[in-house]
Structure formats: structure tokens, C-alpha cells
Amino acid sequence: MSGADGAGGRGALTGLPARLIPQYDRIDNKVRREATRLAGLSFTQLPPREATRMAYNVLLRRDPDPTAWDEYTGSLADHLLSYADMVDRIRTSNEFRVVAQPGAAGLHGSLHASRCEFIIGLPRARRIIDVGGGHTSDARGALVALGYPYDFDELVIVDLPPDDRHQLYKSDRFGDGETDRGRVRYEYRSMVDLSFADAGSVDLVYSGQSIEHVPEAAGDEVLAGAFRALRPGGYMAIDTPNGRLCRMQQDAFIDPDHDVEYTLEQLRDKVVRAGFEIETVRGLNWGGPGVARGRFDLAALSANYGIFHAADECYLLAFLVKKPD
């Protein structure tokens, strides 16, 4: 193909007269070079307008509206806001909290975010036991991975050896070690056996998504062991699937490794019988108004993440109980 034919072909493609093809090529080449240059820049090196677009695309999954273009682009250009300031403002906005994250990731991602909020709100403790707290990929364990914010002297993770767990929960066999929060130690054993801990020596026991994995009688042993190990005034935190909503979802257990899925009343009675005082009863991921009519609403449960007072209408129950002083 000759150059003239090539120009004619491009002219036909773009609808431009042949005399404008060279100008079109120059503009096209300039745009491509600029796109290549921008692609090689880090976020904080981007021009303000491109940085604003990227922040909105990533965090809110949309382009900025005219007000955002004006406010953020101008503030970044005038150095009234840093790029980190802009990102923090978007992340703390109502839109990010309710619409963009994490409900769009589905129920699993939404529940994870709610559990993180529950963990962040747990009491400060120096000596902690996490029953069933092994993480499939993080040697620090579930409590630290979920965002427990306070430093501790020792966190003991009690879990079955990896080879004895259900296939869904296989992991490496992690050893003891230091984390950015404190020392983590592993006790590979059944969670019903907390005999390694001296009586009254622990500030906090956490049971996250674990008590449902043992029969009810064994769950009573877990609570008894925690009660013995805790100091007077010490806390136990429990999050577990809400049997009421689980049965709306399906007749069988929602996890093949579950032995029981407690309703709010069953779990409340269980911890009181074990001697605990109830500090707070909350729910994670509200099921929406349809729950009152016995309707399981996956979209509502995914969207309504966080901590709710209406525990009986939530997918997970979240208890904080206390050993009497």
C-alpha cells in the first residue's frame, strides 16, 4: 500500500479530508505519548485532574461529578490538599461507606468488613486467647489480620493442627513470632482445652467464627474454659452466624464444617449459663426490612454491612460478655 493509499484509508476511516490527515496524525501521536507518560507515573505524580479521576474510579467506581472536578482539582493544584488528603476524604465519605464498599464485593467481602469493625471495637487487652483463631495465610492470626488495634504482651492462638482441619481451612503450620502488635504464640489443640492458661491470667478471649464448629456440649466447655482463664472483669467476644437467618437462607448448615448455628436467644442463654454478664449484643450485616417477613435478602445483607443493634435481624451475632468483677 502506498503512502497516499494509506492516507486515503485513514481519511475514510476518520471521515476527515485528506489534507487534515497529517494534523490528525500529529494529534494522535501526541495523545499516545502523553498516555504512555501518564501510565509510567505513580499516583502522587499524576496531574491533579488525572489523580482525581483515578481516585474516584478506584474508590467510588465512577468518574468525578462536576463539583468534585472543581473542588479536588483546584485544591490539589493550589496545594490546599495533598493527594493523601483527597483519598482520605473520599474513603470517609458516606458514598464510600454505604454504596461503593464493600457491599459490591458480595456477602463474603461485606461480612469480612463488618467483622473488622467489630474487632476494632474490642477492649484493650495485654493477654489474649483467640480460640479457633488460625488464619489460612497470615501467621499473625485472625485477630491481628482483622485489625485489632492495640498492642499486647501475648496473643495465644488456639486451633487444630492444619492437617486435622476441614479442607476449607487448611493452612501452613505457623510458629510463634513477633508481630507489629505483640508476641503471637500457637497452641495446636482443640479449642475446648484451654488448660495451658493459668486461672485468672487472661484479659480477653476471642471466639470469631469458631464456636459453631463444635457440638453444643463442646461449646459449653469452650465457654467454661474461657471463664476460668479470664481474670475478674475480663472479656470474651464472640461472633457467629445467626441461626435464624441461616435457616432463611437454607435448611442445611451454611458451612459443611458447622455443628450448630445459634439463634440470638440460644447464644444469650448459653453465655449466661456459663456465668458471664452480657455487656453488648450486636449484629453484623443487617438483613433489611424483609427479615421481619421471613425473607432472606442477599442484596440487603451485602449492602448493610457494619454493626447493628437489631442483632436478631443480622447475619452474624456479635456478643461482648464479661466475667464478673
Secondary structure, 3 states (H helix, E strand, C coil): CCHHHHHHHHHHHHCCCHHHHHHHHHHHHHHHHHHHHHHCCCHHHCCHHHHHHHHHHHHCCCCCCHHHHHHHHHHHHCCCCCHHHHHHHHHCCHHHHHHHCCHHHHHHHHHHHHHHHHHHCCCCCCEEEEECCCCCCCCCCHHHHCCCCCCCCEEEEEECCHHHCCHHHCCCCCCCEECCCCEEEEEECCCCCCCCCCCCCEEEEEEECCHHHCCHHHHHHHHHHHHHHEEEEEEEEEEEECHHHHHHHCCCCCCCCCCCCCCHHHHHHHHHHCCCEEEEEEEEEECCHHHHHCCCCHHHHHHCCCEECCHHHEEEEEEEEECCC
